[in-house]
Amino acid sequence: MSRFYDLTDDMSRPGRWHLRHPVDEHGQKIDPWQFTESRRLDAHGLIRFPVKPDGTELEFTQSSFSIPVVHRRVVQLFERLGIQDVQFLPVEVQSHAGPWFILNSLRVIRCIDEARCREVRHFKPEDGQPEKVGQYRGVSGLRIDPARAEGAHLFRPWGWTVALIISEDLKQALEREGVTGTRFTEV
């Protein structure tokens, strides 16, 4: 059975840059959650990422709100591998030549294995958000059922779309390519 990994940003890297809340061409903040909804987006104008503190560029970075931002080398790797279910939205990163892209996963799979997660919390009626009752409020120690994700290379788990899950094959390709900024946690 295949293995899968939560792909996150390596926050332990010394001297690294930090991307902030995305803004439009007028400097107005844009909705960051749209990039975790796993739906194709139309680019409406330029998206920019302020950098603070500045530092060493990473080819894979998560900005505020865990928005994955990648360098062209990552896009080219995905193209060579024929990875589907992804959209790359061009962006500018303050004071850093690119090209840079938001990696927008377009696939959601219902695969969280609640029994194997360290902790799973659901919204309850007393939480005061009736539209969310039964949905995930928190997931710690994420574990998925690999059988449900078999054949997928990149996706977000249904109900907990802040996580970006990749296959072992894609993990190994990113490592072989030497993509900077990646951190992999087996799920």
C-alpha positions as CSV (number, residue, x, y, z in Angstrom):
1,M,0.0,0.0,0.0
2,S,1.2,3.5,-0.8
3,R,2.5,5.9,1.8
4,F,1.4,9.6,2.0
5,Y,2.8,12.7,3.5
6,D,1.6,16.1,4.7
7,L,3.7,18.6,2.8
8,T,4.5,21.6,4.9
9,D,7.1,24.4,5.0
10,D,10.4,23.8,6.8
11,M,10.1,26.5,9.4
12,S,13.4,25.5,11.1
13,R,15.6,26.7,8.3
14,P,17.8,29.5,9.6
15,G,17.7,32.9,7.8
16,R,14.7,32.0,5.7
17,W,12.1,34.4,4.3
18,H,8.5,34.5,5.6
19,L,5.7,35.3,3.2
20,R,2.8,37.3,4.6
21,H,-0.9,37.7,3.8
22,P,-1.5,37.9,0.0
23,V,-2.6,41.3,-1.4
24,D,-3.9,42.5,-4.7
25,E,-2.3,45.0,-7.0
26,H,-3.7,47.8,-4.8
27,G,-2.3,46.4,-1.6
28,Q,-5.7,45.2,-0.3
29,K,-5.7,41.8,1.5
30,I,-7.4,39.0,-0.4
31,D,-9.3,36.0,0.9
32,P,-6.6,33.5,1.8
33,W,-9.0,30.6,2.3
34,Q,-9.9,30.4,-1.3
35,F,-6.5,28.6,-1.9
36,T,-7.5,25.7,0.4
37,E,-10.9,25.0,-1.2
38,S,-9.5,22.8,-3.9
39,R,-11.4,24.5,-6.7
40,R,-10.1,26.1,-9.9
41,L,-9.7,29.8,-9.5
42,D,-9.8,32.6,-12.0
43,A,-6.9,35.0,-11.5
44,H,-8.5,38.4,-11.0
45,G,-5.5,40.7,-11.2
46,L,-2.1,40.4,-9.7
47,I,-1.5,38.6,-6.4
48,R,1.4,39.8,-4.3
49,F,3.1,38.4,-1.2
50,P,4.9,40.8,1.1
51,V,8.0,39.3,2.7
52,K,8.8,40.0,6.4
53,P,11.3,39.2,7.6
54,D,13.2,38.9,4.4
55,G,15.8,36.1,4.0
56,T,16.7,33.2,1.9
57,E,14.2,32.2,-0.8
58,L,12.6,28.7,-0.5
59,E,11.3,26.9,-3.6
60,F,8.4,25.7,-1.5
61,T,7.0,28.0,1.1
62,Q,3.7,28.4,2.9
63,S,2.6,31.9,3.5
64,S,0.3,33.1,6.1
65,F,-2.8,30.9,6.2
66,S,-0.6,28.0,4.8
67,I,-0.9,29.0,1.2
68,P,1.7,27.0,-0.8
69,V,3.9,29.2,-2.9
70,V,6.4,27.5,-5.3
71,H,9.2,28.5,-7.7
72,R,9.0,27.7,-11.4
73,R,11.3,24.7,-10.8
74,V,8.5,23.0,-8.9
75,V,5.9,23.7,-11.6
76,Q,8.3,22.2,-14.2
77,L,8.8,19.1,-12.0
78,F,5.0,18.6,-11.8
79,E,4.7,19.0,-15.5
80,R,7.5,16.4,-16.1
81,L,5.8,14.0,-13.8
82,G,2.4,14.6,-15.4
83,I,0.8,15.5,-12.0
84,Q,-2.9,16.4,-12.6
85,D,-5.4,18.0,-10.3
86,V,-3.3,21.1,-9.7
87,Q,-3.4,24.7,-10.8
88,F,-0.5,27.1,-10.7
89,L,-1.5,30.7,-10.2
90,P,1.2,33.3,-11.0
91,V,2.2,35.7,-8.2
92,E,4.8,38.2,-7.3
93,V,6.9,38.0,-4.2
94,Q,8.1,41.3,-2.8
95,S,11.8,41.9,-3.8
96,H,12.3,38.4,-5.2
97,A,12.5,37.6,-8.9
98,G,10.5,34.6,-9.8
99,P,8.6,33.3,-11.3
100,W,6.5,32.3,-8.3
101,F,3.2,30.5,-8.2
102,I,0.5,29.5,-5.8
103,L,0.1,25.7,-5.9
104,N,-3.6,25.2,-5.9
105,S,-4.6,21.6,-5.3
106,L,-7.8,20.7,-7.1
107,R,-8.6,17.4,-5.5
108,V,-10.3,16.6,-2.2
109,I,-10.5,13.0,-0.9
110,R,-12.6,11.8,2.0
111,C,-9.8,9.8,3.7
112,I,-9.2,10.9,7.3
113,D,-8.8,7.9,9.6
114,E,-10.2,9.4,12.8
115,A,-9.4,6.3,14.9
116,R,-5.7,6.6,14.1
117,C,-5.4,10.4,14.5
118,R,-4.0,11.6,17.9
119,E,-7.1,13.9,18.4
120,V,-10.2,14.8,16.3
121,R,-12.6,17.4,17.4
122,H,-15.9,18.2,15.7
123,F,-18.1,21.2,15.9
124,K,-21.0,20.8,18.4
125,P,-24.3,22.6,18.7
126,E,-23.0,24.5,21.8
127,D,-20.1,26.0,19.6
128,G,-22.6,28.5,18.2
129,Q,-22.0,27.7,14.6
130,P,-25.0,25.5,13.5
131,E,-23.8,25.4,9.9
132,K,-20.6,23.6,11.0
133,V,-22.0,21.0,13.4
134,G,-20.4,17.6,12.7
135,Q,-17.5,19.1,10.7
136,Y,-13.9,19.0,11.9
137,R,-13.0,21.7,14.3
138,G,-9.5,20.3,14.9
139,V,-7.3,17.4,13.8
140,S,-4.0,16.6,15.6
141,G,-1.7,13.9,14.5
142,L,-3.4,13.5,11.1
143,R,-3.7,10.0,9.8
144,I,-5.4,9.0,6.5
145,D,-6.6,5.7,5.2
146,P,-4.1,5.2,2.3
147,A,-6.5,2.8,0.5
148,R,-8.9,5.7,0.0
149,A,-6.2,7.8,-1.6
150,E,-4.6,5.1,-3.7
151,G,-3.5,6.5,-7.1
152,A,-3.6,10.2,-6.0
153,H,-0.4,12.2,-5.9
154,L,-1.6,15.6,-4.5
155,F,-4.8,16.4,-2.6
156,R,-6.4,17.9,0.4
157,P,-8.4,15.7,2.9
158,W,-12.1,16.3,3.0
159,G,-13.1,18.3,6.1
160,W,-9.5,19.3,6.9
161,T,-8.3,21.2,3.8
162,V,-5.5,23.1,5.5
163,A,-3.5,19.9,5.0
164,L,-1.8,19.3,1.7
165,I,-1.1,15.6,1.1
166,I,1.3,14.1,-1.4
167,S,2.2,10.6,-2.5
168,E,5.5,8.9,-1.6
169,D,6.4,9.1,-5.3
170,L,5.9,12.8,-5.4
171,K,7.8,13.2,-2.1
172,Q,10.8,11.3,-3.6
173,A,10.7,13.4,-6.7
174,L,10.8,16.6,-4.7
175,E,13.7,15.2,-2.7
176,R,15.6,14.1,-5.8
177,E,15.1,17.5,-7.4
178,G,16.5,19.1,-4.2
179,V,13.5,21.5,-3.8
180,T,14.2,23.7,-0.9
181,G,11.8,24.5,2.0
182,T,9.9,21.1,2.1
183,R,9.0,19.2,5.2
184,F,7.3,15.8,5.0
185,T,5.3,14.2,7.8
186,E,3.9,10.7,7.1
187,V,0.2,10.5,7.5
